[in-house]
Amino acid sequence: MELRDNTFARQFEVDHENGRVYIEYALQERNLFLTRVTTPEGFTDDAFVEHFLTQVLQLAEERKLRVFPSSPKIAAFFRKNPKFKNLLPVGIKL
């Protein structure tokens, strides 16, 4: 899986055999707002999306960014994977 940061479109992208998967974001100072996960119609590979989110959060950690999960799907990922809660800003509880 090759993660691309499309800064022009403000989205992370990866290709899947069924099409392209996106995570839209907004970047303000050192804060990364993950706003939406977009998958091809009929896409059911949740493990692929979880792996994609893991890569995005590892990139955020490398860049020393705080992550604001603005999407229910991304917030659920944080609840399921407490190892990434250190990326959340102080005071944000999911």
Residue frames as a rotation matrix with the C-alpha (Angstrom) as fourth column:
MET 1
0.589 0.808 0.000 0.00
0.808 -0.589 0.000 0.00
0.000 0.000 -1.000 0.00
GLU 2
-0.569 -0.779 0.263 1.53
0.788 -0.608 -0.095 3.29
0.234 0.153 0.960 -1.10
LEU 3
0.336 0.650 -0.681 0.23
0.819 -0.558 -0.129 6.25
-0.464 -0.515 -0.720 0.89
ARG 4
-0.458 -0.413 0.787 0.16
0.740 -0.667 0.081 9.57
0.492 0.620 0.612 -0.97
ASP 5
-0.147 0.360 -0.921 -0.37
0.654 -0.663 -0.364 12.98
-0.742 -0.656 -0.138 0.61
ASN 6
-0.218 0.190 0.957 -2.18
0.875 -0.397 0.278 15.01
0.433 0.898 -0.079 -2.04
THR 7
-0.597 -0.098 -0.796 -1.71
0.628 -0.674 -0.388 18.45
-0.499 -0.732 0.465 -0.49
PHE 8
-0.963 0.268 0.005 -3.50
-0.196 -0.715 0.671 20.19
0.183 0.645 0.741 -3.36
ALA 9
-0.178 0.945 -0.275 -6.71
-0.110 0.259 0.960 18.20
0.978 0.201 0.058 -2.79
ARG 10
-0.396 -0.091 0.914 -6.04
-0.888 -0.214 -0.407 18.00
0.233 -0.973 0.004 0.98
GLN 11
0.763 0.607 0.224 -6.41
-0.643 0.749 0.160 14.26
-0.071 -0.265 0.962 1.15
PHE 12
-0.449 -0.777 0.441 -4.40
-0.655 0.622 0.430 11.14
-0.608 -0.096 -0.788 1.79
GLU 13
0.509 0.603 -0.615 -4.86
-0.861 0.338 -0.381 8.55
-0.022 0.723 0.691 -0.95
VAL 14
-0.572 -0.611 0.548 -4.20
-0.442 0.792 0.421 4.87
-0.691 -0.001 -0.723 -1.53
ASP 15
-0.208 0.466 -0.860 -5.20
-0.919 0.207 0.335 2.61
0.334 0.860 0.385 -4.38
HIS 16
-0.288 0.263 0.921 -7.20
-0.411 0.834 -0.367 -0.56
-0.865 -0.484 -0.132 -3.84
GLU 17
-0.907 -0.071 0.415 -8.12
0.294 0.599 0.745 -3.13
-0.301 0.798 -0.522 -6.47
ASN 18
-0.040 0.981 0.191 -11.68
0.984 0.072 -0.163 -1.71
-0.174 0.182 -0.968 -6.35
GLY 19
0.553 0.209 0.806 -10.61
0.476 -0.873 -0.100 1.93
0.683 0.440 -0.583 -6.73
ARG 20
-0.503 -0.769 0.395 -9.03
0.178 -0.539 -0.823 4.77
0.846 -0.344 0.408 -4.81
VAL 21
0.427 0.530 -0.733 -9.63
0.848 0.048 0.528 5.32
0.315 -0.847 -0.428 -1.08
TYR 22
-0.203 -0.425 0.882 -9.31
0.156 -0.903 -0.399 8.83
0.967 0.056 0.250 0.39
ILE 23
0.147 0.267 -0.952 -9.08
0.982 -0.151 0.110 10.43
-0.115 -0.952 -0.284 3.80
GLU 24
0.310 0.043 0.950 -9.86
0.404 -0.910 -0.091 14.13
0.860 0.412 -0.300 3.54
TYR 25
0.059 -0.359 -0.931 -8.12
0.992 -0.082 0.095 16.49
-0.110 -0.930 0.351 5.93
ALA 26
0.782 -0.022 0.623 -7.55
0.071 -0.990 -0.124 20.08
0.620 0.141 -0.772 6.95
LEU 27
0.043 -0.849 -0.527 -4.20
0.958 0.185 -0.220 21.18
0.284 -0.495 0.821 8.34
GLN 28
0.722 0.154 0.674 -4.02
-0.017 -0.971 0.240 24.19
0.691 -0.185 -0.698 10.65
GLU 29
0.312 -0.754 0.579 -0.68
-0.942 -0.324 0.086 24.91
0.123 -0.572 -0.811 12.26
ARG 30
-0.772 -0.632 -0.061 0.28
-0.609 0.764 -0.213 21.59
0.182 -0.127 -0.975 13.93
ASN 31
-0.341 0.757 0.557 -3.30
-0.382 0.430 -0.818 20.24
-0.859 -0.492 0.143 13.97
LEU 32
-0.942 0.051 -0.331 -4.56
-0.280 0.420 0.863 17.65
0.183 0.906 -0.381 11.51
PHE 33
-0.222 0.947 0.232 -8.35
-0.677 0.022 -0.736 17.47
-0.702 -0.320 0.636 11.19
LEU 34
-0.997 -0.034 0.067 -9.34
0.018 0.764 0.645 14.15
-0.073 0.645 -0.761 9.61
THR 35
-0.574 0.801 -0.172 -12.77
-0.695 -0.587 -0.414 14.93
-0.432 -0.118 0.894 8.22
ARG 36
0.529 0.842 -0.103 -13.93
-0.734 0.394 -0.553 12.09
-0.425 0.368 0.827 6.00
VAL 37
-0.605 -0.583 0.543 -13.13
-0.177 0.763 0.622 8.63
-0.776 0.280 -0.565 4.67
THR 38
0.342 0.681 -0.647 -14.26
-0.835 -0.096 -0.542 8.05
-0.431 0.726 0.536 1.08
THR 39
-0.549 -0.445 0.708 -14.31
-0.114 0.879 0.464 4.59
-0.828 0.174 -0.533 -0.47
PRO 40
-0.881 0.253 -0.399 -15.51
-0.400 0.049 0.915 3.28
0.251 0.966 0.058 -3.84
GLU 41
0.056 0.988 0.145 -19.18
-0.994 0.041 0.099 2.30
0.092 -0.150 0.984 -4.05
GLY 42
0.820 0.372 -0.434 -19.75
-0.341 0.928 0.151 -1.17
0.459 0.025 0.888 -2.63
PHE 43
-0.196 -0.979 -0.062 -16.37
-0.386 0.135 -0.913 -1.18
0.902 -0.155 -0.404 -0.84
THR 44
0.824 0.565 0.029 -16.39
-0.283 0.368 0.886 -3.60
0.490 -0.739 0.463 2.11
ASP 45
0.251 -0.826 -0.505 -12.70
0.589 0.544 -0.597 -4.09
0.768 -0.147 0.623 2.99
ASP 46
0.945 0.188 0.269 -12.69
-0.090 -0.639 0.764 -2.60
0.315 -0.746 -0.587 6.51
ALA 47
0.612 -0.784 -0.106 -9.27
0.591 0.364 0.720 -4.12
-0.526 -0.503 0.686 7.26
PHE 48
-0.055 -0.607 0.793 -7.83
0.941 -0.296 -0.161 -2.14
0.333 0.737 0.588 4.33
VAL 49
0.478 0.310 0.822 -9.31
0.110 -0.949 0.295 1.11
0.872 -0.050 -0.488 5.68
GLU 50
0.989 -0.133 -0.058 -7.94
0.053 -0.040 0.998 0.36
-0.135 -0.990 -0.032 9.16
HIS 51
0.238 -0.955 0.175 -4.47
0.901 0.285 0.327 -0.26
-0.362 0.080 0.929 7.72
PHE 52
0.006 -0.136 0.991 -4.76
0.682 -0.724 -0.103 3.00
0.731 0.676 0.088 5.75
LEU 53
0.816 0.347 0.462 -5.76
-0.086 -0.718 0.690 4.91
0.571 -0.603 -0.557 8.90
THR 54
0.771 -0.605 -0.199 -2.82
0.471 0.332 0.817 3.35
-0.428 -0.724 0.541 10.76
GLN 55
-0.076 -0.831 0.551 -0.42
0.994 -0.106 -0.023 4.63
0.078 0.546 0.834 8.09
VAL 56
0.249 0.238 0.939 -1.95
0.310 -0.938 0.156 8.13
0.918 0.252 -0.307 8.19
LEU 57
0.977 0.157 0.147 -1.64
-0.088 -0.332 0.939 8.27
0.196 -0.930 -0.311 11.99
GLN 58
0.454 -0.889 -0.060 1.95
0.779 0.364 0.510 7.05
-0.432 -0.278 0.858 11.88
LEU 59
-0.146 -0.447 0.882 2.69
0.817 -0.557 -0.147 9.85
0.557 0.700 0.447 9.41
ALA 60
0.620 0.445 0.646 0.99
0.004 -0.825 0.565 12.36
0.784 -0.348 -0.514 11.73
GLU 61
0.919 -0.329 -0.216 3.14
0.289 0.192 0.938 11.07
-0.267 -0.924 0.272 14.59
GLU 62
0.055 -0.943 0.328 6.31
0.991 0.091 0.095 11.49
-0.120 0.320 0.940 12.51
ARG 63
-0.218 -0.065 0.974 5.28
0.523 -0.851 0.060 15.04
0.824 0.522 0.219 11.64
LYS 64
-0.830 -0.112 -0.547 4.47
0.557 -0.229 -0.798 15.73
-0.035 -0.967 0.253 15.32
LEU 65
-0.640 0.704 0.308 0.87
-0.346 -0.622 0.702 16.67
0.686 0.343 0.642 14.56
ARG 66
-0.746 0.589 0.310 -2.15
-0.214 0.229 -0.950 16.58
-0.630 -0.775 -0.045 16.86
VAL 67
-0.904 0.426 -0.043 -5.08
0.143 0.394 0.908 14.75
0.404 0.814 -0.417 15.29
PHE 68
-0.560 0.825 0.071 -8.72
-0.587 -0.335 -0.737 15.79
-0.584 -0.455 0.672 15.50
PRO 69
-0.914 0.282 0.293 -10.99
0.396 0.777 0.489 12.94
-0.089 0.563 -0.822 14.31
SER 70
-0.674 0.665 -0.322 -13.96
-0.588 -0.747 -0.312 14.80
-0.447 -0.021 0.894 12.80
SER 71
-0.214 0.568 -0.794 -15.55
-0.736 0.441 0.514 11.70
0.642 0.695 0.324 11.27
PRO 72
0.547 0.488 0.680 -17.48
-0.821 0.472 0.321 9.03
-0.165 -0.734 0.659 13.21
LYS 73
0.927 -0.226 -0.298 -15.55
0.077 0.896 -0.438 6.30
0.366 0.383 0.848 11.36
ILE 74
-0.001 -0.989 0.150 -12.19
0.009 -0.150 -0.989 7.82
1.000 0.001 0.009 12.36
ALA 75
-0.086 0.050 0.995 -13.32
-0.939 -0.338 -0.064 8.43
0.333 -0.940 0.076 15.95
ALA 76
0.877 0.440 0.194 -14.38
-0.477 0.846 0.239 4.76
-0.059 -0.303 0.951 16.15
PHE 77
0.561 -0.760 -0.328 -10.91
0.227 0.522 -0.822 3.77
0.796 0.386 0.465 14.93
PHE 78
-0.306 -0.670 0.676 -9.33
-0.509 -0.485 -0.711 5.77
0.804 -0.562 -0.193 17.80
ARG 79
0.313 0.493 0.812 -11.62
-0.949 0.190 0.250 4.05
-0.031 -0.849 0.527 20.33
LYS 80
0.990 0.103 -0.099 -10.65
-0.117 0.981 -0.154 0.65
0.082 0.164 0.983 18.91
ASN 81
0.378 -0.925 -0.024 -6.91
0.678 0.295 -0.673 1.49
0.630 0.238 0.739 18.83
PRO 82
0.965 0.109 -0.241 -5.94
0.255 -0.624 0.739 3.24
-0.070 -0.774 -0.630 22.08
LYS 83
0.125 -0.991 -0.041 -2.24
0.874 0.090 0.477 3.21
-0.469 -0.095 0.878 21.12
PHE 84
-0.389 -0.249 0.887 -2.95
0.770 -0.617 0.165 6.28
0.506 0.747 0.431 18.96
LYS 85
0.642 0.742 -0.191 -4.72
0.720 -0.498 0.483 8.30
0.263 -0.448 -0.854 21.67
ASN 86
0.017 -0.723 -0.691 -1.45
0.714 -0.475 0.515 10.13
-0.700 -0.502 0.508 22.36
LEU 87
-0.753 -0.272 0.599 -2.05
0.647 -0.473 0.598 11.97
0.121 0.838 0.532 19.05
LEU 88
0.286 0.935 0.212 -5.28
0.791 -0.355 0.499 13.50
0.541 0.025 -0.841 20.34
PRO 89
-0.298 -0.342 0.891 -5.12
-0.139 -0.908 -0.395 17.03
0.944 -0.242 0.223 21.75
VAL 90
-0.966 -0.057 -0.252 -5.33
0.243 0.130 -0.961 17.47
0.088 -0.990 -0.112 25.50
GLY 91
-0.637 0.770 -0.048 -8.93
-0.462 -0.430 -0.776 17.35
-0.618 -0.472 0.629 26.66
ILE 92
-0.064 0.610 -0.790 -10.29
-0.950 0.206 0.236 15.34
0.306 0.765 0.566 23.72
LYS 93
-0.666 -0.039 0.745 -11.83
-0.404 0.859 -0.316 12.09
-0.627 -0.511 -0.588 24.91
LEU 94
-0.396 0.516 -0.760 -13.49
-0.805 0.204 0.558 9.55
0.442 0.832 0.334 22.65
